[in-house]
Amino acid sequence: MIGNENISFDMLNVFIKVSETKSINQSSKVLLLTQPAISKKNSSIRKLRGGTTV
């Protein structure tokens, strides 16, 4: 946790799926979310972690 922000279950689920599929496009199809929604959640995780994700 950084400040008042937490990584939500939804954000974590997106991160895991993108890591597994190595594709935002494929992850969006599996999770039934738009590609921009996946990118936004992934970006939020990156910011909370202070930079990059795996």
VEXPA-721051 format. One line per field, with one value per atom (N, C-alpha, C): x, y, z; residue number from 1; residue in three letters; atom name. Coordinates in steps of 0.1 Angstrom, whole numbers, plus 5000, padded with zeros to 4 digits. Example, Ala and Ser with C-alpha at 12.3 -4.5 7.8 and 13.67 -1.06 7.14 Angstrom:
<kolses>
X <- 5132,5123,5132,5128,5137,5129
Y <- 4943,4955,4967,4978,4989,5000
Z <- 5078,5078,5078,5071,5071,5079
torkol <- 1,1,1,2,2,2
drenke <- Ala,Ala,Ala,Ser,Ser,Ser
nugu <- N,CA,C,N,CA,C
</kolses>
This chain:
<kolses>
X <- 5008,5000,5009,5005,5012,5002,5004,4994,4981,4970,4957,4952,4961,4957,4961,4951,4954,4952,4959,4956,4944,4934,4921,4922,4913,4912,4911,4903,4901,4914,4921,4934,4944,4944,4953,4949,4936,4931,4936,4935,4939,4954,4962,4976,4980,4974,4976,4973,4961,4957,4966,4971,4980,4993,4998,5010,5009,4998,4996,4995,4987,4985,4995,5002,5012,5006,4993,4986,4974,4974,4963,4950,4952,4940,4934,4942,4937,4931,4937,4932,4919,4917,4904,4893,4896,4886,4882,4892,4890,4882,4886,4880,4868,4864,4853,4853,4865,4868,4873,4872,4878,4893,4900,4915,4919,4912,4915,4913,4903,4901,4913,4917,4929,4941,4943,4955,4955,4943,4942,4945,4940,4942,4957,4963,4977,4985,4982,4989,4988,4976,4974,4983,4984,4993,5007,5011,5025,5028,5018,5020,5021,5012,5013,5026,5032,5044,5056,5054,5065,5072,5066,5073,5069,5076,5074,5067,5061,5055,5064,5062,5069,5067
Y <- 4988,5000,5012,5022,5035,5045,5054,5064,5057,5062,5057,5047,5043,5035,5020,5011,4997,4991,4979,4971,4963,4965,4958,4944,4936,4922,4923,4932,4934,4937,4946,4950,4938,4931,4920,4909,4907,4897,4900,4913,4918,4916,4919,4918,4903,4894,4880,4875,4879,4874,4879,4892,4898,4890,4887,4880,4866,4859,4846,4846,4855,4855,4863,4871,4880,4889,4892,4899,4907,4920,4928,4924,4922,4918,4905,4895,4882,4883,4890,4892,4899,4909,4916,4907,4897,4888,4878,4873,4864,4870,4883,4890,4897,4898,4905,4920,4926,4940,4946,4959,4965,4966,4967,4969,4981,4993,5005,5002,4994,4991,4983,4973,4965,4974,4982,4991,5001,5006,5015,5008,4996,4989,4985,4981,4977,4989,5001,5013,5017,5015,5018,5010,4997,4988,4993,4997,5002,5014,5023,5035,5032,5023,5019,5012,5004,4997,5007,5019,5028,5027,5022,5021,5010,5000,4989,4977,4969,4956,4946,4933,4922,4921
Z <- 5000,5000,5000,4992,4991,4994,5004,5007,5011,5005,5008,4997,4988,4977,4979,4975,4976,4963,4961,4949,4952,4943,4945,4939,4943,4937,4922,4917,4903,4896,4901,4896,4896,4906,4908,4898,4896,4886,4872,4869,4855,4854,4864,4864,4861,4868,4867,4853,4848,4835,4824,4825,4815,4816,4828,4830,4824,4825,4820,4805,4799,4785,4777,4784,4778,4767,4769,4758,4765,4763,4767,4760,4747,4738,4743,4745,4749,4763,4772,4786,4786,4777,4776,4772,4763,4759,4770,4777,4788,4799,4803,4814,4811,4798,4793,4797,4795,4797,4784,4782,4771,4772,4761,4762,4770,4768,4776,4791,4795,4809,4815,4807,4811,4812,4803,4803,4815,4818,4829,4843,4844,4857,4858,4846,4846,4850,4844,4847,4862,4867,4882,4891,4887,4895,4894,4882,4879,4888,4889,4897,4912,4916,4930,4934,4924,4927,4925,4920,4919,4906,4895,4883,4874,4873,4863,4869,4861,4865,4858,4861,4856,4841
torkol <- 1,1,1,2,2,2,3,3,3,4,4,4,5,5,5,6,6,6,7,7,7,8,8,8,9,9,9,10,10,10,11,11,11,12,12,12,13,13,13,14,14,14,15,15,15,16,16,16,17,17,17,18,18,18,19,19,19,20,20,20,21,21,21,22,22,22,23,23,23,24,24,24,25,25,25,26,26,26,27,27,27,28,28,28,29,29,29,30,30,30,31,31,31,32,32,32,33,33,33,34,34,34,35,35,35,36,36,36,37,37,37,38,38,38,39,39,39,40,40,40,41,41,41,42,42,42,43,43,43,44,44,44,45,45,45,46,46,46,47,47,47,48,48,48,49,49,49,50,50,50,51,51,51,52,52,52,53,53,53,54,54,54
drenke <- Met,Met,Met,Ile,Ile,Ile,Gly,Gly,Gly,Asn,Asn,Asn,Glu,Glu,Glu,Asn,Asn,Asn,Ile,Ile,Ile,Ser,Ser,Ser,Phe,Phe,Phe,Asp,Asp,Asp,Met,Met,Met,Leu,Leu,Leu,Asn,Asn,Asn,Val,Val,Val,Phe,Phe,Phe,Ile,Ile,Ile,Lys,Lys,Lys,Val,Val,Val,Ser,Ser,Ser,Glu,Glu,Glu,Thr,Thr,Thr,Lys,Lys,Lys,Ser,Ser,Ser,Ile,Ile,Ile,Asn,Asn,Asn,Gln,Gln,Gln,Ser,Ser,Ser,Ser,Ser,Ser,Lys,Lys,Lys,Val,Val,Val,Leu,Leu,Leu,Leu,Leu,Leu,Leu,Leu,Leu,Thr,Thr,Thr,Gln,Gln,Gln,Pro,Pro,Pro,Ala,Ala,Ala,Ile,Ile,Ile,Ser,Ser,Ser,Lys,Lys,Lys,Lys,Lys,Lys,Asn,Asn,Asn,Ser,Ser,Ser,Ser,Ser,Ser,Ile,Ile,Ile,Arg,Arg,Arg,Lys,Lys,Lys,Leu,Leu,Leu,Arg,Arg,Arg,Gly,Gly,Gly,Gly,Gly,Gly,Thr,Thr,Thr,Thr,Thr,Thr,Val,Val,Val
nugu <- N,CA,C,N,CA,C,N,CA,C,N,CA,C,N,CA,C,N,CA,C,N,CA,C,N,CA,C,N,CA,C,N,CA,C,N,CA,C,N,CA,C,N,CA,C,N,CA,C,N,CA,C,N,CA,C,N,CA,C,N,CA,C,N,CA,C,N,CA,C,N,CA,C,N,CA,C,N,CA,C,N,CA,C,N,CA,C,N,CA,C,N,CA,C,N,CA,C,N,CA,C,N,CA,C,N,CA,C,N,CA,C,N,CA,C,N,CA,C,N,CA,C,N,CA,C,N,CA,C,N,CA,C,N,CA,C,N,CA,C,N,CA,C,N,CA,C,N,CA,C,N,CA,C,N,CA,C,N,CA,C,N,CA,C,N,CA,C,N,CA,C,N,CA,C,N,CA,C,N,CA,C,N,CA,C,N,CA,C
</kolses>
